[in-house]
């Protein structure tokens, strides 16, 4: 029988001090344990994998540990060991996603009537509590309204807005925050050291980003990477295993877009596509790339993007090629295409058209700017010459037209001369009728 334990379980925090990035919650609960000011119900909310159930278990250990110090459980006594192994008779965990009916809550009501068998507190942890039915919530409310002194409930949820206000009002609420990429990366580095796995910084950052703010998810990706790469993980092997484009791809594509080189951009994209590039992944990565460029260009704050230092330097260099307005125009095109690409029956063709459009966005704006500049110059020149040769107070529209005909040939294209003449004529007519 295998003794292998996944990293998310093996390195699960067992004390408040080991929890990553939730100091506000953990310190508050520690203070409450020390002061003996324990609420009968707590509501822990936040994204998946940020430590809601973990904190609930640590609180259960701290309340029932007879050797706790400064609010921290000893993690050595019989009570702590049983809670860690999920076999303590007075600490009951319920998954509301599968046990969501009123009968399940009635079972809790019956269990809550009995005093703790071994511990000081009878502890109920209800995970994904928002999944309960309305009837189940009504039954739970009755327990929360008049709980016995030995009873503690911890409700955990990813969707607190779905919980009735009557339930929320009877709980101390603690919102948990999504973990930063740097925090997840630091934790992964510790795990890699313990597991004797060599891993470069770029790989750490990539795995941390894939965790999407959840340490548990990032540890899952880490385990998969170890299974594929062995005891040495490199960025090349990792992106090959995960089928994720390397960052250099987006830097190259951004250069093609900036120069308006449609041919090179499409050839490059088709080369990537032939190698098995995932269309949606590429689109998301390109959007994120220009977002990071915008951040760097607007703020010059490299810490605002979640990338290793080597990648940040490349962003800083590439940001010099773009103006803020040009990046905003590109982001708008990408934003408008976000929903359409998901619904497209042929994403490859859609993205080819989109790439061509991105390449033309800034060049078309440049062409338009030149035209506007030329028009402004022509208008100024025309008004100057008109003031020299035309007196709108004394000359008739016919005279104005005659003067315009006397202009030197070749000063303006014939079409433009006609337009300008008509404009002057209308101006004179308007003046005469005022």
C-alpha positions, 0 to 999 in steps of 0.5 A: 500500500502506498504511503505517498501523501500529496503536498497540500495535505503533507504541508498543511498548516497545523498552527496559526503561525504556519498559515500563509497571508491571513495574519488578520484572521489568525491573530484575532483568533489567537487573541480570542483563545488567550482571552477566553472570548470565544464566539459560538459561530464564525463565518470564514469566507474567501476563494478556494484553497486559501485556508478556510478549513485549515484555520477552522481545524487549528481553532478546534485544536487550540480550543481543546488543547490543554497545553496551548501557549499564546493561543497556539495548539501544541500539536503534540497532545492526544487531542491535537493528534486526533483532530489532525487525523480527523478522528476526534469524536467532538470535532465534526466536519460536514460538507454541505455540498453533499449533505445540504438538506434539512434532515442533515441539519436535524442530525447536527441538532441531535448531535449538538444536544450531547455534551463533549465526550473528551474535549471542552468544546463540541466543534462543528465545521460546515464547509461550503455552507452556502449550498444548504437549502432554505429549509436547512438554513432555517433549521441551522438558524435555530441552533445558532440563536440559542447554542449551549455554552460548549458548542462552536460552529465554523461556517466556511464558504466561497460564496458568502452572498448566498448565505441568508442575512439572518445566519450571517448576523449571528456569526463573527465574520472573517473574510480571507484574502487571495494569496499573492503570487510572491507568497505562494512562490515563497511557500513552494520554495520551502516545499521544494527544499523539503522534498529535495527538488531543484526548481528555478525561479521562473518555474516557481512563479509560473506554478504560483500564477497557475494557483490563481491565489490558492496555495492548495491548487499551486501545490497540486500543480507542483506535485504534477510537475515533480511527477513529470520532471523528477527532482529537477524542474526547469521552465522549459520542461514545465511549459512543455508539460503544461502546454503553456506558451513561454513568455518570450512568445508574447514579447515577440508577438507584441513587437510584430504588433507594434511594428504593424508587421501583419505577415510576420505576426501571422506566420509566427502564430501559425508556427506556434499553432502547428506545435499544438498551441492552445488558442484560448491560452494564447489569447489570455496570455496576450491580453495579460501581456498588454495589461502588464505593459500598461502597468509598467508604462503607466506606473513604472512599478515593476512590483505590480506585475507577478513575474520574476525579475528577469521578465520584469526587465523585459517588460520595462524595455518593451514598454518604451516601444509603446505609448499609453494610448496605443496600449489602451487601443490594443486592450480595447480590441482584445477586450471586445474580442474576449466573449466572441472568441469563446463562442467562435466555431473556429478559434484559429481563424478568429485569432488570425483576424484579430492579430491582423487587426491588432497590427493595423490598429496603431498604424491606422491611427498614425495614418489618421494623425498624419491626415489630420495634420495635413488638413490643419496645414491646408486649412491654415494656408487656405485661410491665409491666402483667402485673407490676402485676396478676398474681402468678404465684406465687399466682394460678391460670391462670384468674385470670391469664386473668380479669385479662387480660380486665379490661384496658382496651379498645382497648389492643391489637387483639383478635387481639394480646390473644388471643395475649398472653393465651395466652402469659401462660397458657402461662407460668403453666402452665409455672411451676406444673409446674416 
